[in-house]
Amino acid sequence: MARPNELLHGTLETLILKTLAHGRLHGYAIARWLEERTGDVLQIEDGSLYPALYRMEQRGWIHADWGTSELGRKAKFYAMTPAGRKRLAASTTEWSRFSAAISKVLLTV
Amino acid sequence: MDDQNTDVIQGTLDMLILKTLSLEPMHGFGIARRVEQISRGVFKVNPGSLLTALQRLERAGWLDAEWRQTPNARRAKFYTLTRTGRKQLDTETADWHRRAAAIARLLKAGA
């Protein structure tokens, strides 16, 4: 059955890149930033977030290193690489095309 | 990765199937062709995913299926949207617009 909060494939990666365009963040902060910016319309589950971060690191779109969070805990911080910045531009275009196509189907009468 | 982006994934595929059937009853192949046509080829509907989705939607009570003759005299399963299916379509459409708008706003915002 359709899960209401399921994101389109690839969209989460795009949103993460967009978030990291503002600067280096740890995983928890990325999720909260996205939820806050979308007025909680999107819910970012840990089960999707961390695998996505892992995939993106493997692809060279983001770079991770250990740092200390605001609460003084050790956390992995993520930053966008130049390849990630290119990817963000391309996937933003893809998203527009994709969402326009869906809207077109939905508006057909 | 780029290809996957234009693949219709599960939740969205369900919604597009319901939408297509809200126009008229159709068989599986017809649904796939219609979705591809309306989206001008942006979506490719994988036959395996389509069949699984149709089974799932039928089990959920959103579609009725019956065997009929196609225009070229073959037997095919025709799917019709049920009343609860229509309600589901309305819900999913509203959700989609809400999420798409939120994502679009976010992606548009300057870094």
Backbone of each chain as ProteinMPNN parsed JSONL, in Angstrom:
{"seq_chain_A": "MARPNELLHGTLETLILKTLAHGRLHGYAIARWLEERTGDVLQIEDGSLYPALYRMEQRGWIHADWGTSELGRKAKFYAMTPAGRKRLAASTTEWSRFSAAISKVLLTV", "coords_chain_A": {"N_chain_A": [[0.834, -1.194, 0.0], [0.372, 2.295, -0.551], [2.662, 4.379, 1.012], [2.167, 7.197, 2.816], [4.211, 9.044, 3.414], [6.309, 8.392, 1.918], [9.104, 9.117, 0.027], [9.776, 10.118, -3.324], [11.839, 8.103, -5.315], [15.244, 8.904, -5.106], [14.716, 11.498, -4.493], [15.163, 12.095, -1.831], [17.969, 12.114, -1.664], [18.511, 14.376, -3.209], [17.334, 16.353, -1.631], [18.896, 16.178, 0.648], [21.367, 16.999, -0.345], [20.717, 19.614, -0.996], [20.291, 20.629, 1.546], [22.861, 20.417, 2.621], [24.119, 22.272, 1.109], [24.024, 24.527, 2.515], [25.925, 24.266, 4.396], [28.114, 22.307, 6.556], [26.836, 19.487, 8.234], [25.52, 17.258, 10.816], [23.923, 14.002, 10.668], [21.45, 13.864, 12.115], [20.802, 16.559, 12.342], [20.424, 17.226, 9.668], [18.074, 15.854, 9.017], [16.226, 17.084, 10.793], [16.349, 19.723, 9.916], [15.294, 19.516, 7.342], [12.693, 18.657, 7.905], [11.732, 20.782, 9.346], [11.934, 22.896, 7.492], [10.035, 22.098, 5.636], [7.716, 22.337, 6.933], [7.014, 20.05, 8.35], [5.762, 18.484, 6.446], [7.211, 16.638, 5.143], [8.554, 13.668, 6.432], [11.514, 12.554, 7.742], [12.852, 9.543, 7.925], [15.079, 7.706, 10.022], [15.806, 5.249, 9.006], [15.785, 5.618, 6.262], [17.357, 7.825, 5.897], [20.091, 7.342, 6.804], [21.04, 5.147, 5.178], [20.884, 6.525, 2.731], [22.75, 8.6, 3.084], [25.034, 7.065, 3.273], [25.139, 5.872, 0.693], [25.485, 8.19, -0.818], [27.92, 9.081, 0.051], [29.551, 7.045, -0.849], [29.32, 7.535, -3.563], [30.667, 9.809, -3.825], [29.508, 12.286, -3.529], [29.168, 13.488, -1.149], [31.153, 14.224, 1.749], [32.409, 12.741, 4.638], [33.235, 13.39, 8.038], [34.469, 12.967, 11.426], [33.2, 14.807, 14.149], [32.374, 17.126, 16.792], [29.224, 17.359, 18.228], [26.68, 19.903, 18.912], [25.9, 19.238, 21.41], [28.072, 18.236, 22.543], [28.678, 15.664, 21.852], [30.234, 12.968, 20.052], [29.965, 13.005, 16.573], [29.12, 12.131, 13.2], [29.915, 14.272, 10.654], [28.648, 15.782, 7.717], [29.605, 16.983, 4.514], [29.161, 18.778, 1.452], [30.591, 17.779, -1.628], [32.448, 19.028, -4.542], [31.526, 17.438, -6.676], [29.098, 16.686, -5.632], [27.775, 19.1, -5.632], [27.433, 19.552, -8.337], [25.797, 17.401, -8.877], [23.555, 18.123, -7.415], [22.571, 20.272, -8.901], [21.887, 18.977, -11.311], [20.014, 17.086, -10.394], [18.037, 18.646, -9.382], [16.895, 19.733, -11.642], [15.979, 17.338, -12.784], [14.086, 16.616, -10.898], [12.139, 18.637, -11.262], [11.221, 18.018, -13.79], [10.203, 15.472, -13.398], [8.221, 15.899, -11.406], [6.566, 17.607, -12.756], [5.643, 15.953, -14.753], [4.167, 14.068, -13.308], [2.198, 15.72, -12.198], [0.946, 16.437, -14.524], [-0.223, 14.037, -15.37], [-1.963, 13.68, -13.227], [-3.668, 15.813, -13.537], [-5.09, 15.295, -15.782], [-8.19, 15.013, -17.424]], "CA_chain_A": [[0.0, 0.0, 0.0], [1.179, 3.512, -0.638], [2.99, 4.993, 2.301], [1.968, 8.615, 2.546], [5.389, 9.895, 3.514], [7.401, 7.852, 1.125], [9.598, 10.077, -0.956], [10.122, 9.573, -4.621], [13.204, 7.619, -5.357], [16.214, 9.9, -5.529], [14.372, 12.833, -3.992], [15.809, 12.312, -0.538], [19.354, 12.503, -1.948], [18.492, 15.764, -3.677], [17.028, 17.212, -0.489], [20.065, 16.177, 1.528], [22.369, 17.868, -0.978], [20.248, 20.983, -0.845], [20.529, 20.981, 2.947], [24.296, 20.563, 2.841], [24.582, 23.451, 0.389], [24.091, 25.581, 3.527], [27.061, 24.022, 5.285], [28.382, 20.985, 7.096], [25.866, 19.117, 9.279], [25.433, 15.829, 11.115], [22.707, 13.37, 10.135], [20.251, 14.254, 12.852], [20.496, 17.957, 12.004], [19.914, 17.25, 8.29], [16.67, 15.418, 9.061], [15.395, 18.095, 11.463], [16.312, 20.909, 9.059], [14.356, 19.243, 6.249], [11.33, 18.61, 8.442], [11.355, 22.135, 9.724], [11.757, 23.7, 6.291], [8.851, 21.7, 4.868], [6.583, 22.392, 7.844], [6.696, 18.663, 8.702], [5.09, 17.749, 5.375], [8.079, 15.488, 4.925], [9.176, 13.093, 7.614], [12.726, 11.87, 7.322], [13.092, 8.41, 8.819], [16.485, 7.282, 10.125], [15.981, 4.078, 8.149], [16.06, 6.049, 4.886], [18.398, 8.859, 5.911], [21.468, 6.86, 6.908], [21.44, 4.472, 3.932], [21.066, 7.523, 1.671], [24.033, 9.261, 3.344], [26.07, 6.085, 2.942], [25.196, 5.797, -0.783], [25.986, 9.458, -1.358], [29.346, 9.14, 0.373], [30.174, 6.113, -1.795], [29.336, 8.136, -4.898], [31.547, 10.977, -3.821], [28.739, 13.538, -3.51], [29.379, 14.108, 0.161], [32.354, 13.792, 2.433], [32.053, 12.667, 6.054], [34.296, 13.237, 9.043], [33.962, 13.006, 12.791], [33.327, 16.072, 14.853], [31.633, 17.16, 18.051], [27.932, 18.016, 18.05], [26.394, 21.018, 19.826], [25.709, 18.667, 22.742], [29.357, 17.707, 22.995], [28.83, 14.243, 21.51], [30.921, 12.677, 18.801], [28.998, 12.753, 15.514], [29.659, 12.193, 11.85], [29.463, 15.471, 9.955], [28.672, 15.622, 6.265], [29.769, 18.213, 3.721], [28.983, 18.517, 0.028], [31.802, 17.878, -2.452], [32.136, 19.66, -5.83], [30.696, 16.498, -7.45], [27.774, 16.766, -5.038], [27.171, 20.353, -6.064], [27.0, 19.298, -9.718], [24.676, 16.464, -8.798], [22.397, 18.875, -6.929], [22.023, 21.047, -10.026], [21.263, 18.046, -12.255], [18.85, 16.405, -9.856], [16.972, 19.641, -9.223], [16.243, 19.754, -12.952], [15.248, 16.073, -12.921], [12.906, 16.672, -10.03], [11.113, 19.481, -11.887], [10.671, 17.282, -14.915], [9.461, 14.372, -12.825], [7.004, 16.336, -10.725], [5.679, 18.183, -13.769], [5.014, 14.821, -15.449], [3.137, 13.506, -12.427], [1.09, 16.673, -12.137], [0.252, 16.377, -15.8], [-1.083, 12.845, -15.338], [-3.022, 13.875, -12.232], [-4.608, 16.851, -13.956], [-5.828, 14.836, -16.958], [-9.593, 14.673, -17.161]], "C_chain_A": [[0.876, 1.254, 0.0], [1.432, 4.054, 0.762], [2.983, 6.495, 2.07], [3.257, 9.431, 2.574], [6.567, 9.418, 2.697], [7.833, 8.886, 0.082], [9.857, 9.381, -2.27], [11.577, 9.166, -4.605], [14.152, 8.721, -5.825], [15.933, 11.283, -4.959], [15.083, 13.126, -2.678], [17.262, 12.768, -0.734], [19.43, 13.984, -2.357], [18.271, 16.718, -2.502], [18.203, 17.29, 0.486], [21.146, 17.101, 0.955], [21.998, 19.333, -0.805], [20.525, 21.487, 0.573], [22.012, 21.269, 3.188], [24.889, 21.731, 2.062], [24.704, 24.622, 1.37], [25.269, 25.399, 4.468], [27.07, 22.61, 5.839], [27.409, 20.688, 8.243], [25.982, 17.638, 9.622], [24.046, 15.325, 10.734], [21.426, 13.836, 10.793], [19.822, 15.68, 12.474], [19.938, 18.072, 10.583], [18.415, 16.925, 8.296], [15.781, 16.503, 9.665], [15.258, 19.349, 10.593], [15.278, 20.728, 7.953], [12.914, 19.242, 6.74], [10.834, 20.006, 8.77], [11.057, 22.99, 8.489], [10.515, 23.339, 5.494], [7.614, 21.718, 5.761], [6.081, 20.999, 8.197], [5.864, 17.93, 7.654], [5.915, 16.506, 5.045], [8.588, 14.985, 6.262], [10.363, 12.265, 7.171], [13.041, 10.776, 8.339], [14.584, 8.069, 8.83], [16.783, 6.138, 9.159], [16.191, 4.428, 6.685], [17.254, 6.995, 4.848], [19.805, 8.263, 5.872], [21.908, 6.033, 5.706], [21.685, 5.462, 2.795], [22.42, 8.224, 1.846], [25.192, 8.34, 2.96], [26.258, 6.003, 1.426], [25.851, 7.048, -1.369], [27.484, 9.608, -1.096], [30.115, 8.233, -0.594], [30.314, 6.733, -3.181], [30.176, 9.399, -4.97], [30.802, 12.306, -3.832], [28.899, 14.274, -2.194], [30.632, 13.503, 0.791], [32.014, 13.79, 3.928], [33.297, 12.691, 6.929], [33.718, 13.414, 10.444], [34.195, 14.369, 13.423], [32.536, 15.998, 16.145], [30.346, 17.951, 17.843], [27.759, 19.131, 19.078], [26.269, 20.51, 21.267], [26.986, 18.02, 23.269], [29.546, 16.219, 22.722], [29.6, 14.109, 20.208], [29.874, 12.362, 17.73], [29.69, 12.835, 14.169], [29.056, 13.414, 11.164], [29.622, 15.291, 8.458], [28.818, 16.975, 5.582], [29.645, 17.838, 2.25], [30.318, 18.677, -0.698], [31.446, 18.644, -3.738], [31.267, 18.74, -6.708], [29.258, 16.533, -6.942], [27.041, 18.016, -5.489], [26.652, 20.227, -7.503], [25.758, 18.432, -9.729], [23.409, 17.208, -8.361], [21.746, 19.651, -8.077], [21.27, 20.116, -10.977], [19.987, 17.469, -11.673], [17.703, 17.374, -9.553], [16.18, 19.752, -10.529], [15.396, 18.49, -13.154], [13.966, 16.093, -12.105], [11.794, 17.5, -10.677], [10.417, 18.733, -13.015], [9.724, 16.187, -14.414], [8.143, 14.836, -12.207], [6.032, 16.972, -11.72], [4.939, 17.054, -14.498], [3.907, 14.209, -14.593], [1.935, 14.444, -12.366], [0.264, 16.609, -13.416], [-0.699, 15.18, -15.841], [-2.259, 13.09, -14.39], [-4.071, 14.882, -12.683], [-5.42, 16.454, -15.191], [-7.274, 14.539, -16.602], [-10.222, 13.999, -18.378]], "O_chain_A": [[1.998, 1.238, 0.507], [0.519, 4.165, 1.58], [3.715, 7.001, 1.219], [3.384, 10.407, 1.835], [7.669, 9.963, 2.773], [7.009, 9.444, -0.643], [10.127, 8.18, -2.306], [12.421, 9.798, -3.971], [13.889, 9.39, -6.825], [16.814, 12.143, -4.945], [15.542, 14.242, -2.437], [17.729, 13.687, -0.061], [20.3, 14.728, -1.904], [18.931, 17.751, -2.391], [18.466, 18.339, 1.074], [21.759, 17.883, 1.682], [22.844, 20.177, -0.51], [20.941, 22.629, 0.768], [22.371, 22.231, 3.866], [26.022, 22.139, 2.315], [25.403, 25.597, 1.091], [25.575, 26.293, 5.257], [26.148, 21.827, 5.613], [27.186, 21.53, 9.113], [26.481, 16.85, 8.82], [23.122, 16.106, 10.509], [20.445, 14.161, 10.124], [18.635, 15.962, 12.308], [19.08, 18.914, 10.319], [17.606, 17.616, 7.676], [14.717, 16.812, 9.128], [14.192, 19.962, 10.538], [14.496, 21.631, 7.654], [12.022, 19.764, 6.072], [9.685, 20.362, 8.509], [10.06, 23.712, 8.445], [9.99, 24.172, 4.754], [6.575, 21.173, 5.389], [4.877, 20.781, 8.329], [5.315, 16.866, 7.939], [5.368, 15.455, 4.709], [9.002, 15.767, 7.119], [10.234, 11.38, 6.325], [13.444, 11.056, 9.468], [15.261, 8.131, 7.803], [17.863, 6.066, 8.573], [16.726, 3.613, 5.933], [18.053, 6.979, 3.911], [20.615, 8.627, 5.019], [23.039, 6.19, 5.245], [22.591, 5.264, 1.985], [23.151, 8.418, 0.874], [26.194, 8.78, 2.397], [27.383, 6.058, 0.928], [26.661, 6.969, -2.293], [28.218, 10.18, -1.903], [31.181, 8.596, -1.092], [31.295, 6.492, -3.884], [30.367, 9.979, -6.039], [31.399, 13.345, -4.114], [28.785, 15.497, -2.121], [31.093, 12.427, 0.411], [31.4, 14.734, 4.424], [34.306, 12.074, 6.588], [32.62, 13.943, 10.618], [35.244, 14.99, 13.251], [32.081, 14.926, 16.543], [30.374, 19.076, 17.343], [28.572, 19.288, 19.989], [26.502, 21.254, 22.22], [26.982, 17.349, 24.301], [30.444, 15.585, 23.275], [29.614, 15.016, 19.376], [28.989, 11.538, 17.958], [30.706, 13.513, 14.012], [27.836, 13.565, 11.104], [30.606, 14.719, 7.989], [28.239, 17.973, 6.009], [29.981, 16.723, 1.851], [31.081, 19.601, -0.412], [30.268, 18.884, -3.999], [30.371, 19.218, -7.404], [28.313, 16.423, -7.723], [25.829, 17.993, -5.702], [25.579, 20.729, -7.838], [24.805, 18.678, -10.468], [22.322, 16.948, -8.877], [20.521, 19.68, -8.204], [20.154, 20.421, -11.4], [18.979, 17.368, -12.373], [16.542, 16.97, -9.477], [14.954, 19.85, -10.518], [14.261, 18.555, -13.626], [12.91, 15.649, -12.556], [10.63, 17.102, -10.642], [9.198, 18.802, -13.175], [8.619, 16.002, -14.924], [7.088, 14.249, -12.449], [4.817, 16.885, -11.547], [3.757, 17.183, -14.819], [2.836, 13.874, -15.099], [0.79, 14.004, -12.471], [-0.962, 16.714, -13.386], [-1.839, 15.297, -16.291], [-3.402, 12.754, -14.702], [-5.227, 14.814, -12.264], [-6.326, 17.179, -15.602], [-7.551, 13.889, -15.594], [-11.4, 13.64, -18.346]]}, "seq_chain_B": "MDDQNTDVIQGTLDMLILKTLSLEPMHGFGIARRVEQISRGVFKVNPGSLLTALQRLERAGWLDAEWRQTPNARRAKFYTLTRTGRKQLDTETADWHRRAAAIARLLKAGA", "coords_chain_B": {"N_chain_B": [[21.324, 5.421, -11.74], [20.348, 7.882, -12.807], [18.463, 6.816, -14.515], [16.801, 5.522, -12.744], [15.576, 7.604, -11.56], [13.562, 8.375, -13.261], [11.976, 6.248, -13.223], [8.856, 5.004, -12.235], [8.129, 4.952, -8.964], [6.935, 2.804, -6.291], [4.718, 3.988, -4.477], [3.963, 6.193, -5.98], [3.405, 5.043, -8.432], [1.121, 3.546, -7.828], [-0.693, 5.625, -7.383], [-0.776, 6.796, -9.93], [-1.855, 4.735, -11.434], [-4.411, 4.481, -10.286], [-5.383, 6.97, -10.997], [-5.376, 6.825, -13.809], [-7.261, 4.817, -14.208], [-9.458, 6.131, -13.313], [-10.353, 7.492, -15.407], [-11.279, 5.673, -17.352], [-12.264, 2.172, -17.495], [-9.664, -0.233, -17.912], [-7.235, -2.455, -19.455], [-4.189, -4.012, -18.216], [-1.928, -3.496, -19.931], [-2.883, -1.35, -21.365], [-3.063, 0.586, -19.367], [-0.363, 1.049, -18.698], [0.542, 2.073, -21.154], [-0.993, 4.373, -21.366], [-0.16, 5.916, -19.146], [2.501, 6.359, -19.868], [2.153, 7.772, -22.215], [0.667, 10.128, -21.451], [2.523, 11.291, -19.766], [4.371, 11.964, -21.536], [6.432, 10.129, -22.073], [8.162, 10.451, -19.928], [7.799, 8.778, -17.805], [8.532, 5.372, -17.462], [6.842, 2.436, -17.426], [7.408, -0.376, -15.712], [6.631, -3.687, -16.582], [6.524, -5.79, -14.71], [6.436, -4.459, -12.213], [4.061, -3.175, -12.576], [2.116, -5.237, -12.705], [2.356, -6.329, -10.123], [1.588, -4.11, -8.644], [-1.071, -3.795, -9.512], [-2.236, -6.123, -8.499], [-1.924, -5.65, -5.785], [-3.48, -3.359, -5.423], [-5.957, -4.323, -6.104], [-6.376, -6.194, -4.092], [-6.542, -4.438, -1.967], [-8.99, -3.444, -2.366], [-9.459, -1.34, -4.011], [-9.62, -1.566, -6.673], [-11.65, -3.256, -9.101], [-11.578, -6.315, -10.868], [-12.111, -7.845, -14.029], [-12.431, -10.445, -16.494], [-12.283, -9.746, -19.901], [-13.01, -9.296, -23.444], [-10.512, -8.014, -25.563], [-10.19, -5.263, -27.974], [-8.758, -6.431, -30.095], [-9.622, -9.046, -30.009], [-8.503, -10.599, -27.953], [-8.304, -12.186, -24.741], [-8.382, -10.341, -21.782], [-7.555, -9.016, -18.551], [-9.627, -6.655, -17.236], [-9.574, -3.6, -15.509], [-11.342, -1.769, -13.048], [-12.04, 1.234, -11.334], [-12.948, 1.304, -7.939], [-15.396, 2.599, -5.54], [-14.117, 3.143, -3.08], [-11.592, 3.174, -4.055], [-11.6, 5.493, -5.552], [-11.821, 7.392, -3.545], [-9.399, 6.94, -2.284], [-7.68, 7.743, -4.301], [-8.218, 10.494, -4.343], [-7.216, 11.232, -1.802], [-4.506, 10.529, -2.079], [-3.762, 12.164, -4.167], [-4.056, 14.722, -3.089], [-2.131, 14.568, -1.049], [0.146, 14.219, -2.579], [0.318, 16.7, -3.972], [0.759, 18.425, -1.853], [3.225, 17.508, -0.809], [4.851, 17.756, -3.068], [4.782, 20.488, -3.495], [6.042, 21.424, -1.18], [8.597, 20.349, -1.492], [9.387, 21.58, -3.862], [9.449, 24.271, -3.091], [11.506, 24.191, -1.237], [13.683, 23.394, -2.815], [13.913, 25.522, -4.47], [14.626, 27.641, -2.88], [17.228, 29.921, -2.073], [20.671, 29.051, -1.493]], "CA_chain_B": [[20.745, 6.461, -10.89], [19.539, 8.791, -13.611], [17.324, 6.055, -15.023], [15.874, 5.238, -11.653], [14.832, 8.802, -11.243], [12.365, 8.488, -14.081], [11.135, 5.084, -12.949], [7.783, 5.341, -11.328], [8.268, 4.057, -7.822], [5.695, 2.2, -5.808], [3.609, 4.832, -4.04], [3.561, 7.049, -7.089], [2.811, 4.195, -9.455], [-0.246, 3.26, -7.375], [-1.506, 6.816, -7.61], [-0.956, 6.996, -11.368], [-2.776, 3.682, -11.901], [-5.763, 4.875, -9.855], [-5.779, 8.118, -11.809], [-5.645, 6.353, -15.171], [-8.521, 4.069, -14.202], [-10.589, 7.012, -13.029], [-10.801, 7.98, -16.709], [-12.082, 4.583, -17.901], [-11.71, 0.845, -17.21], [-8.596, -0.546, -18.864], [-6.404, -3.603, -19.1], [-2.867, -3.623, -17.716], [-1.084, -2.914, -20.963], [-3.459, -0.036, -21.672], [-2.719, 1.509, -18.277], [1.044, 1.401, -18.866], [0.694, 2.918, -22.332], [-1.611, 5.661, -21.094], [0.715, 6.678, -18.242], [3.677, 6.78, -20.63], [1.705, 8.797, -23.176], [0.325, 11.397, -20.801], [3.729, 11.908, -19.205], [5.27, 12.112, -22.693], [7.596, 9.257, -21.995], [9.004, 10.667, -18.749], [7.681, 7.554, -17.013], [8.479, 4.062, -18.087], [6.21, 1.55, -16.463], [7.931, -1.728, -15.762], [5.484, -4.599, -16.559], [6.513, -6.545, -13.457], [5.96, -3.582, -11.13], [2.658, -2.873, -12.853], [1.281, -6.371, -12.289], [2.374, -6.394, -8.657], [0.784, -2.988, -8.143], [-2.487, -4.068, -9.782], [-2.663, -7.127, -7.522], [-1.978, -5.001, -4.474], [-4.605, -2.425, -5.416], [-7.176, -5.135, -6.13], [-6.52, -6.736, -2.742], [-6.928, -3.337, -1.079], [-10.384, -3.117, -2.652], [-9.527, -0.087, -4.759], [-9.928, -1.923, -8.058], [-12.311, -4.513, -9.44], [-11.009, -6.841, -12.113], [-12.865, -8.905, -14.689], [-11.904, -10.831, -17.798], [-13.086, -9.298, -21.042], [-12.355, -9.392, -24.738], [-9.925, -6.747, -26.019], [-10.584, -4.963, -29.36], [-8.209, -7.399, -31.05], [-10.153, -10.382, -29.722], [-7.788, -11.385, -26.944], [-8.886, -12.038, -23.414], [-7.489, -9.619, -20.868], [-8.19, -8.601, -17.31], [-9.93, -5.225, -17.229], [-9.641, -3.067, -14.15], [-12.236, -0.634, -12.831], [-11.838, 1.881, -10.039], [-14.097, 1.196, -7.04], [-15.661, 3.851, -4.814], [-13.033, 3.412, -2.116], [-10.427, 3.497, -4.883], [-11.708, 6.902, -5.927], [-11.475, 8.146, -2.337], [-7.958, 6.785, -2.105], [-7.047, 8.602, -5.312], [-8.327, 11.883, -3.865], [-6.282, 11.397, -0.694], [-3.125, 10.473, -2.559], [-3.527, 13.336, -5.009], [-3.864, 15.862, -2.184], [-0.82, 14.365, -0.406], [1.196, 14.46, -3.586], [0.459, 18.132, -4.23], [1.327, 19.03, -0.652], [4.638, 17.165, -0.73], [5.569, 18.312, -4.224], [4.909, 21.933, -3.281], [7.048, 21.621, -0.134], [9.909, 20.04, -2.073], [9.697, 22.609, -4.852], [9.817, 25.487, -2.347], [12.813, 23.962, -0.63], [14.728, 23.348, -3.846], [14.01, 26.832, -5.088], [15.21, 28.585, -1.926], [18.656, 30.152, -2.265], [21.49, 28.347, -0.506]], "C_chain_B": [[19.848, 7.396, -11.697], [18.299, 8.091, -14.145], [16.29, 5.839, -13.938], [15.017, 6.445, -11.341], [13.568, 8.94, -12.062], [11.509, 7.226, -13.976], [10.03, 5.518, -12.009], [7.902, 4.415, -10.132], [6.917, 3.779, -7.176], [4.545, 3.129, -5.455], [3.051, 5.668, -5.181], [2.888, 6.243, -8.188], [1.361, 3.876, -9.091], [-1.167, 4.431, -7.705], [-1.79, 7.016, -9.102], [-1.898, 5.945, -11.969], [-4.214, 4.065, -11.541], [-6.27, 6.016, -10.73], [-6.184, 7.664, -13.216], [-6.981, 5.624, -15.236], [-9.72, 4.935, -13.853], [-11.132, 7.581, -14.34], [-11.686, 6.949, -17.394], [-11.452, 3.239, -17.508], [-10.695, 0.464, -18.293], [-7.921, -1.844, -18.492], [-4.984, -3.112, -18.816], [-2.003, -2.919, -18.747], [-1.56, -1.501, -21.318], [-3.091, 1.007, -20.629], [-1.28, 2.0, -18.457], [1.223, 2.379, -20.023], [0.153, 4.313, -22.065], [-0.711, 6.529, -20.207], [1.932, 7.195, -19.005], [3.326, 7.909, -21.602], [1.482, 10.148, -22.513], [1.565, 12.088, -20.269], [4.761, 12.171, -20.304], [6.567, 11.352, -22.513], [8.523, 9.51, -20.82], [8.961, 9.411, -17.874], [7.72, 6.335, -17.898], [7.895, 3.139, -17.036], [6.703, 0.131, -16.689], [6.775, -2.725, -15.626], [5.381, -5.391, -15.258], [5.974, -5.711, -12.308], [4.482, -3.297, -11.315], [1.756, -3.999, -12.36], [1.215, -6.493, -10.778], [1.488, -5.295, -8.077], [-0.702, -3.263, -8.35], [-3.043, -5.093, -8.79], [-2.869, -6.505, -6.149], [-3.215, -4.111, -4.369], [-5.935, -3.175, -5.423], [-7.446, -5.702, -4.735], [-6.994, -5.672, -1.766], [-8.388, -2.917, -1.308], [-10.549, -1.829, -3.439], [-9.837, -0.318, -6.236], [-10.785, -3.174, -8.091], [-11.698, -4.993, -10.731], [-11.959, -7.862, -12.71], [-12.277, -9.188, -16.067], [-12.852, -10.365, -18.886], [-12.293, -9.499, -22.322], [-11.745, -8.036, -25.091], [-10.391, -6.488, -27.459], [-9.957, -5.93, -30.376], [-8.447, -8.849, -30.618], [-9.296, -11.249, -28.803], [-8.493, -11.205, -25.612], [-7.886, -11.317, -22.508], [-8.273, -9.209, -19.642], [-8.398, -7.095, -17.376], [-10.121, -4.757, -15.795], [-10.535, -1.84, -14.099], [-11.961, -0.069, -11.445], [-13.1, 1.702, -9.187], [-14.321, 2.538, -6.339], [-14.573, 4.176, -3.812], [-11.743, 3.744, -2.865], [-10.419, 4.964, -5.263], [-11.354, 7.807, -4.734], [-9.974, 8.135, -2.108], [-7.192, 7.691, -3.078], [-7.076, 10.067, -4.864], [-7.318, 12.167, -2.761], [-4.851, 11.476, -1.204], [-2.783, 11.695, -3.418], [-3.252, 14.56, -4.135], [-2.494, 15.774, -1.506], [0.312, 14.705, -1.364], [1.406, 15.959, -3.806], [1.118, 18.854, -3.054], [2.842, 18.78, -0.586], [5.435, 17.804, -1.862], [5.79, 19.809, -4.041], [6.004, 22.215, -2.251], [8.453, 21.393, -0.695], [10.328, 21.14, -3.05], [10.148, 23.899, -4.168], [11.234, 25.366, -1.797], [13.925, 24.034, -1.678], [14.946, 24.718, -4.494], [14.743, 27.842, -4.19], [16.712, 28.721, -2.154], [19.466, 29.49, -1.156], [22.121, 29.317, 0.484]], "O_chain_B": [[18.713, 7.664, -11.304], [17.223, 8.683, -14.223], [15.085, 5.951, -14.162], [13.872, 6.316, -10.909], [12.601, 9.556, -11.613], [10.437, 7.15, -14.575], [10.254, 6.311, -11.094], [7.785, 3.199, -10.284], [5.911, 4.424, -7.473], [3.49, 3.059, -6.085], [1.84, 5.828, -5.328], [1.923, 6.697, -8.802], [0.477, 3.929, -9.946], [-2.266, 4.254, -8.232], [-2.907, 7.361, -9.487], [-2.647, 6.237, -12.902], [-5.116, 3.986, -12.374], [-7.428, 6.03, -11.149], [-7.218, 8.082, -13.737], [-7.741, 5.785, -16.191], [-10.864, 4.534, -14.067], [-12.25, 8.094, -14.377], [-12.725, 7.296, -17.954], [-10.257, 3.171, -17.222], [-10.87, 0.812, -19.461], [-8.015, -2.293, -17.35], [-4.622, -1.977, -19.123], [-1.417, -1.872, -18.47], [-0.761, -0.591, -21.539], [-2.837, 2.166, -20.957], [-1.005, 3.198, -18.38], [1.944, 3.371, -19.913], [0.746, 5.311, -22.475], [-0.519, 7.715, -20.472], [2.349, 8.337, -18.811], [4.087, 8.859, -21.785], [2.023, 11.168, -22.939], [1.665, 13.314, -20.307], [5.894, 12.557, -20.018], [7.654, 11.87, -22.768], [9.564, 8.862, -20.709], [9.967, 9.029, -17.277], [7.051, 6.259, -18.929], [8.382, 3.066, -15.907], [6.444, -0.477, -17.728], [6.009, -2.639, -14.667], [4.282, -5.635, -14.76], [5.157, -6.185, -11.519], [3.734, -3.19, -10.343], [0.757, -3.755, -11.682], [0.147, -6.732, -10.214], [0.732, -5.528, -7.134], [-1.509, -2.994, -7.46], [-4.165, -4.958, -8.303], [-3.842, -6.789, -5.451], [-3.907, -4.111, -3.351], [-6.915, -2.727, -4.828], [-8.579, -5.695, -4.255], [-7.758, -5.962, -0.846], [-8.945, -2.134, -0.539], [-11.651, -1.287, -3.528], [-10.254, 0.592, -6.952], [-10.669, -4.044, -7.228], [-11.336, -4.193, -11.593], [-12.55, -8.66, -11.983], [-11.709, -8.309, -16.716], [-14.064, -10.563, -18.804], [-11.105, -9.817, -22.309], [-12.404, -7.009, -24.93], [-10.931, -7.39, -28.1], [-10.564, -6.215, -31.408], [-7.617, -9.735, -30.823], [-9.352, -12.477, -28.864], [-9.185, -10.213, -25.382], [-6.701, -11.648, -22.479], [-9.496, -9.07, -19.683], [-7.44, -6.343, -17.555], [-10.747, -5.434, -14.98], [-10.496, -0.985, -14.984], [-11.684, -0.811, -10.503], [-14.207, 1.929, -9.675], [-13.552, 3.483, -6.514], [-14.147, 5.325, -3.694], [-10.906, 4.5, -2.372], [-9.368, 5.604, -5.293], [-10.689, 8.832, -4.884], [-9.361, 9.153, -1.787], [-6.194, 8.314, -2.718], [-6.085, 10.785, -4.992], [-6.647, 13.199, -2.768], [-4.085, 12.36, -0.82], [-1.656, 12.191, -3.392], [-2.334, 15.335, -4.405], [-1.781, 16.772, -1.399], [1.284, 15.374, -1.013], [2.542, 16.431, -3.824], [1.924, 19.766, -3.237], [3.631, 19.694, -0.344], [6.534, 18.322, -1.658], [6.847, 20.337, -4.385], [6.8, 23.137, -2.425], [9.378, 22.151, -0.406], [11.481, 21.572, -3.058], [11.104, 24.541, -4.603], [12.039, 26.293, -1.877], [14.967, 24.65, -1.456], [16.028, 25.019, -4.997], [15.39, 28.769, -4.676], [17.391, 27.725, -2.403], [19.006, 29.38, -0.02], [22.845, 28.895, 1.386]]}, "name": "protein", "num_of_chains": 2, "seq": "MARPNELLHGTLETLILKTLAHGRLHGYAIARWLEERTGDVLQIEDGSLYPALYRMEQRGWIHADWGTSELGRKAKFYAMTPAGRKRLAASTTEWSRFSAAISKVLLTVMDDQNTDVIQGTLDMLILKTLSLEPMHGFGIARRVEQISRGVFKVNPGSLLTALQRLERAGWLDAEWRQTPNARRAKFYTLTRTGRKQLDTETADWHRRAAAIARLLKAGA"}
